[in-house]
C-alpha cells in the first residue's frame, strides 16, 4: 500500500540523541496516521509514538518527555526525535503508516543501540 524507508539509526551513548526519519512513498501521506514502534530481542513489539493525520500525538509511557514525534506532510516524512537515550531504548525501530479504515504498512526497521 505504501512503502516506508527509514534512516537515522545507529549507535549512541547513554544520554545522547538520535533523530529517526521515515519517508513514505505515497501521494496522500497527509491522510495517514503515522507511528513508531520498537522491538527488543526477546520482547514484544511496543508502541513508541503515534501522530494522527491531524497532528495529535501519543507516546508510550517509557518515552514520554524524552521522545518527540513529528511529521512534514510536504516531505511525506515522519520523524522521531530521541533525547536522553537509555540502554533500555535499544531496539529495532519500525515506522508504521495506517490509513483510516485500512491496513497498516511497516518499514523495514532500523537498529538503535544505546551503549557506552
Backbone bond lengths (Angstrom), bond angles and torsions (degrees), N, CA, C in turn:
res aa  C-N    CA-C-N  psi(-1)  N-CA   C-N-CA  omega(-1)  CA-C   N-CA-C  phi
1 X - - - 1.467 - - 1.524 110.89 -
2 X 1.325 116.87 -50.82 1.451 121.96 177.43 1.525 108.17 -144.66
3 X 1.324 115.60 133.85 1.451 121.08 177.52 1.523 110.12 -91.05
4 X 1.321 115.72 136.23 1.450 122.48 -177.48 1.523 109.22 -122.12
5 X 1.314 116.28 127.34 1.454 122.41 -178.80 1.518 108.76 -119.91
6 X 1.322 116.05 118.54 1.450 122.14 -175.68 1.522 111.16 -100.41
7 X 1.319 114.85 154.30 1.452 121.33 175.45 1.520 109.03 -154.86
8 X 1.318 116.31 163.96 1.449 121.72 174.29 1.512 116.14 105.64
9 X 1.312 117.86 -7.63 1.448 120.07 178.92 1.514 111.52 -71.63
10 X 1.319 115.46 167.44 1.444 120.18 179.16 1.506 112.13 160.53
11 X 1.312 114.69 -163.89 1.456 122.99 -179.83 1.518 110.02 -99.50
12 X 1.319 116.08 131.76 1.453 121.21 179.88 1.525 108.91 -142.69
13 X 1.318 116.39 150.28 1.454 120.95 178.72 1.520 111.30 -79.56
14 X 1.330 117.56 153.68 1.463 119.43 174.85 1.520 111.47 -53.10
15 X 1.320 115.37 137.83 1.451 121.36 -176.50 1.507 114.16 88.39
16 X 1.309 117.08 -9.92 1.446 121.36 -179.25 1.511 113.00 -83.10
17 X 1.325 114.98 -174.61 1.458 121.91 -176.15 1.520 111.20 -133.06
18 X 1.303 114.97 151.28 1.454 123.53 171.89 1.513 108.18 -142.21
19 X 1.325 115.30 153.10 1.450 120.79 173.65 1.517 109.00 -124.79
20 X 1.316 115.47 116.29 1.450 121.57 177.16 1.520 110.02 -91.62
21 X 1.315 115.29 144.70 1.451 121.92 176.60 1.518 109.52 -124.94
22 X 1.298 115.88 147.91 1.455 122.39 176.88 1.516 107.96 -138.17
23 X 1.320 115.84 111.29 1.454 121.92 179.83 1.518 109.61 -96.40
24 X 1.307 115.99 129.37 1.457 122.50 -176.97 1.520 110.83 -105.77
25 X 1.319 115.44 135.34 1.459 121.46 178.37 1.520 109.11 -96.70
26 X 1.307 114.60 80.68 1.456 120.78 177.63 1.515 108.85 -154.82
27 X 1.303 115.70 145.37 1.461 120.82 179.05 1.517 112.73 -84.09
28 X 1.328 116.58 -7.13 1.464 120.99 -178.91 1.518 110.65 -121.87
29 X 1.326 116.06 40.85 1.455 121.56 -177.99 1.522 112.03 -54.77
30 X 1.315 116.74 -37.76 1.452 120.56 -175.36 1.526 112.99 -62.98
31 X 1.304 117.34 -17.49 1.462 121.58 179.85 1.527 111.81 -81.23
32 X 1.326 116.97 -25.86 1.456 121.56 -172.39 1.512 113.13 -79.02
33 X 1.320 115.06 141.13 1.449 121.22 161.51 1.530 107.37 -79.06
34 X 1.310 116.77 138.67 1.453 121.90 -176.92 1.522 110.36 -121.37
35 X 1.321 114.83 155.41 1.447 118.16 179.64 1.508 113.14 -159.53
36 X 1.319 114.40 163.85 1.450 123.15 172.29 1.520 108.56 -121.46
37 X 1.312 115.03 135.15 1.453 123.28 176.32 1.519 108.15 -130.04
38 X 1.309 116.25 160.13 1.457 119.17 178.65 1.518 110.62 -140.41
39 X 1.309 114.70 155.87 1.450 121.26 179.06 1.519 109.53 -142.54
40 X 1.314 115.45 119.45 1.446 122.13 175.81 1.520 109.03 -92.97
41 X 1.330 117.73 156.49 1.463 120.06 179.95 1.522 111.96 -55.24
42 X 1.319 116.12 130.74 1.448 121.36 178.68 1.509 115.62 76.60
43 X 1.323 117.85 6.09 1.452 121.30 -178.26 1.523 110.34 -123.00
44 X 1.315 115.41 161.81 1.452 121.44 177.08 1.526 110.82 -76.11
45 X 1.307 115.31 153.22 1.447 120.06 174.58 1.523 109.30 -65.93
46 X 1.327 116.41 136.32 1.448 120.56 -176.63 1.520 111.15 -128.82
47 X 1.307 114.23 153.84 1.452 121.61 176.90 1.521 110.23 -68.90
48 X 1.316 116.10 133.35 1.453 122.14 171.70 1.525 109.92 -103.33
49 X 1.322 116.17 -56.51 1.451 121.01 -178.27 1.516 109.36 -162.50
50 X 1.316 115.62 150.20 1.456 121.37 174.02 1.521 109.27 -133.83
51 X 1.308 114.50 155.80 1.452 120.93 173.83 1.519 107.53 -141.29
52 X 1.315 115.89 127.69 1.448 121.12 -176.47 1.515 110.90 -79.99
53 X 1.326 114.58 173.22 1.457 118.62 -179.68 1.527 112.66 -67.59
54 X 1.323 117.02 -16.34 1.458 120.09 176.10 1.528 112.46 -107.38
55 X 1.333 117.15 15.28 1.449 121.27 168.55 1.512 117.27 92.54
56 X 1.309 118.35 5.49 1.460 120.46 177.44 1.519 110.37 -77.95
57 X 1.316 116.95 137.28 1.454 122.04 -175.71 1.517 111.81 -114.76
58 X 1.315 114.54 154.43 1.447 122.87 176.53 1.521 108.02 -145.60
59 X 1.340 116.49 142.44 1.454 121.12 -176.28 1.508 111.50 -130.83
60 X 1.322 114.65 147.04 1.441 119.32 169.96 1.521 110.60 -66.99
61 X 1.320 115.83 149.64 1.463 119.95 -175.36 1.529 112.56 -58.19
62 X 1.306 117.04 -35.07 1.454 120.51 -174.91 1.525 113.89 -72.08
63 X 1.331 117.70 -13.46 1.461 120.07 -177.10 1.515 113.33 -118.95
64 X 1.313 117.92 -2.63 1.459 120.82 -179.58 1.520 111.07 -58.36
65 X 1.316 115.10 133.55 1.446 121.08 -179.43 1.504 114.11 86.57
66 X 1.331 118.00 -10.97 1.458 121.77 -179.05 1.524 113.01 -115.63
67 X 1.323 116.64 -35.00 1.459 121.71 -177.52 1.523 109.99 -108.58
68 X 1.319 115.51 150.31 1.456 121.92 176.39 1.519 109.56 -135.67
69 X 1.318 115.96 125.88 1.453 121.01 175.12 1.520 108.78 -99.61
70 X 1.313 115.99 141.55 1.452 121.28 178.14 1.514 109.02 -148.50
71 X 1.307 116.12 166.98 1.458 120.07 179.00 1.510 110.06 -141.14
72 X 1.316 115.00 150.56 1.448 123.35 175.77 1.518 106.16 -125.42
73 X 1.308 116.07 98.97 1.454 119.78 -175.69 1.530 112.74 -65.62
74 X 1.322 116.76 -30.03 1.459 119.93 178.15 1.520 111.67 -65.15
75 X 1.335 117.02 -29.16 1.456 122.40 178.77 1.519 113.20 -100.99
76 X 1.324 117.12 -0.70 1.464 122.41 -176.18 1.522 110.74 51.07
77 X 1.316 115.90 47.29 1.457 121.88 -173.86 1.518 110.49 -135.05
78 X 1.318 115.06 139.73 1.456 121.77 172.30 1.522 108.01 -115.02
79 X 1.321 116.34 144.45 1.451 122.56 -176.66 1.514 110.76 -121.51
80 X 1.309 114.93 155.57 1.453 121.67 170.80 1.521 107.89 -133.12
81 X 1.318 115.94 106.41 1.456 121.29 175.29 1.515 108.18 -86.09
82 X 1.314 116.37 121.70 1.452 122.75 -174.45 1.524 108.59 -116.74
83 X 1.317 116.55 112.76 1.455 122.82 179.80 1.519 110.41 -115.82
84 X 1.313 115.32 162.65 1.467 121.86 178.14 1.521 111.49 49.64
85 X 1.297 115.51 48.55 1.455 120.78 -174.18 1.523 111.54 -65.90
86 X 1.315 114.33 143.65 1.452 123.29 -179.36 1.522 109.75 -118.96
87 X 1.324 117.69 156.21 1.465 119.10 177.04 1.525 113.20 -55.07
88 X 1.317 117.77 -33.48 1.452 120.71 179.78 1.522 113.47 -70.85
89 X 1.334 117.50 -7.18 1.459 121.18 172.64 1.526 112.07 -80.12
90 X 1.307 117.09 -7.99 1.455 121.18 179.88 1.523 110.33 -61.86
91 X 1.321 116.10 122.97 1.456 121.64 -176.55 1.516 108.90 -176.45
92 X 1.315 115.12 170.69 1.450 121.12 166.13 1.517 107.21 -87.56
93 X 1.312 116.06 126.35 1.456 121.97 -178.03 1.520 109.70 -102.22
94 X 1.322 115.59 130.13 1.451 122.47 -176.53 1.519 110.87 -116.52
95 X 1.298 115.35 136.25 1.453 122.46 173.16 1.520 109.32 -89.35
96 X 1.312 116.10 142.13 1.453 122.07 -179.11 1.516 110.39 -131.97
97 X 1.316 115.27 141.04 1.455 122.01 174.70 1.511 108.68 -129.65
98 X 1.314 116.20 133.05 1.451 120.16 -179.33 1.518 110.33 -138.23
99 X 1.302 114.61 122.36 1.451 120.29 174.11 1.518 108.82 -82.24
100 X 1.322 118.17 135.31 1.460 118.99 177.53 1.522 111.43 -50.96
101 X 1.316 115.80 132.59 1.465 123.59 -178.70 1.526 112.49 66.41
102 X 1.334 116.95 20.91 1.442 121.34 178.78 1.517 112.23 -132.41
103 X 1.322 116.24 175.23 1.450 122.01 178.42 1.522 110.92 -80.91
104 X 1.313 115.32 153.04 1.440 120.39 178.84 1.514 112.89 -84.07
105 X 1.318 115.32 156.72 1.454 123.30 174.33 1.515 108.48 -118.84
106 X 1.328 115.77 148.70 1.458 121.94 -176.57 1.509 111.62 -122.73
107 X 1.316 115.22 144.32 1.442 120.94 170.45 1.509 111.02 -78.36
108 X 1.325 115.97 178.74 1.456 121.21 -176.19 1.517 113.30 -78.46
109 X 1.307 117.09 -16.61 1.447 122.39 -177.26 1.512 111.76 92.78
110 X 1.319 115.90 144.74 1.454 121.60 176.77 1.524 108.97 -135.31
111 X 1.315 115.91 136.62 1.457 121.61 -175.26 1.520 111.00 -80.05
112 X 1.315 115.26 130.23 1.457 122.55 170.83 1.520 107.53 -119.24
113 X 1.311 115.95 121.94 1.458 121.42 179.78 1.520 109.07 -121.88
114 X 1.315 116.00 123.74 1.454 122.36 179.51 1.520 107.64 -111.61
115 X 1.313 115.88 109.62 1.458 120.46 -174.16 1.518 109.92 -159.81
116 X 1.323 115.33 149.98 1.451 120.84 176.08 1.515 110.66 -78.45
